[in-house]
Amino acid sequence: MSTNKTGLTELAASRSGVKDRCGSDAARPQSSSLSPDRRARSIAGLFNAAADLSRFVSHHRIAIYYAVVIALLATSVVAGIAIGSAQIAPGVVVRVLASQALPQGWVDATGIGESEQIVIWLIRAPRVLVASLVGAALAIAGAQMQGLFQNPLASPDIVGTSSGGALGAVLALATGLATRSLFYIPIFSFAGALAALFIVYALSTRRGRTPIATLLLAGIVLNALIGAATSFLITVTWVRFEVAQEIIFWLLGGLDSRTWAHVWLAAPCVVIGLIVAVIYARDLDVLLTGEETARSLGVEVEGLKRVLLINTALLTGAAVAVSGVIGFVGLVVPHIARLLIGPSHRQLVPASGLTGAAFLIIADLLARTLHRPEEIRLGIITAVFGAPFFLFLLMRHRREAGYL
């Protein structure tokens, strides 16, 4: 009898052990079956998938932005040529432009009046193209400056290139040289922009280093001096009212009476400036991490500063030479592009150029049509749009810095 009890006790204990083991196995979480290596690979896979999705969305956003801006630019070109004191059908504009740009015989422009062809090709097309070149030049220069200074309020005006170019052009007008040849204003404007650049660079460079804060202060001081010199020239020429009036009109910026000579004058500078900006875009992205980090990664920081400053002078000098002083384009346009496609300069530089071209064509169209038959100066139109945007950026910058 005792033997039977002992056997039953052992059988119950064995069943209880089996049940405990089964219960503990069932309660054990399934993830414990994954090794640490497999768990790490799973987590890495999730992060990679998220990164791929982010890149996919980013690339599509950039592609959409480019498509919209290119369509806007093409539309603004046609509208800028079609709208004026004499209205021209958009289809006629496209046919004339295609017949002039494409090989002879590809597009038939017969049936279009000679006067319409002259208005389209010799009067309005050069003006629209100059507007696109100036807008692109100022926007690219602004994108460079904001990246170089790491300051959202920076623009081509900050290093004195715009005011230096303006002083050179005013000097050509005041001395009467501008009446002798079309090219005196561009030559003097280039010289003034480059001289202002090198003065600022010489004042702010010490022991092979160019601190950004010192460069900004030198630019502000030089802008004040150049402004005083420009005002002095206007005062001296005031007895010749027509010359003084021409200087004031030129300082306000405008694109009236622009010809194909102005297009061919500005186009090479803008193309070269765009190429240089794209080539150095990667180095500029590295510079955003800090000068010391950029040096440790192999970027020649001082050489990069010199190249970008000279490129800014080239772009801004070309713009000022053919349009006068036009503000805020280099401030507003890069911000719009950066908000929509991100901070990478490899995408930001060409996007800013396209957006700036479309922006200034539309601004010039408004300048021509808002107060017919008189024209509003283009610099006034850009200031009306740009000044509130600048104040918005300033207030946001102060809030982020904790001043408000």
Secondary structure, DSSP 8 states (H G I E B T S, - for coil): -HHHHHHHHHHHHHHHHHHHHHHHHHHS-GGGGS-HHHHHHHHHHHHHHHHHHHHHHHHHHHHHHHHHHHHHHHHHHHHHHH-SSS---HHHHHHHHHHHHS-TTSS--TTS-HHHHHIIIIIIHHHHHHHHHHHHHHHHHHHHHHHHHT-TT--GGGGTHHHHHHHHHHHHHHTTGGGT-TTHHHHHHHHHHHHHHHHHHHHH-BTTB--HHHHHHHHHHHHHHHHHHHHHHHHHGGGSHHHHHHHHHHHH---TT--HHHHHHHHHHHHHHHHHHHHTHHHHHHHTT-HHHHHHTT--HHHHHHHHHHHHHHHHHHHHHHH----SHHHHHHHHHHHHH-S-HHHHHHHHHHHHHHHHHHHHHHHHHTTTTS---HHHHHHHHHHHHHHHHHHHHHHHHT--
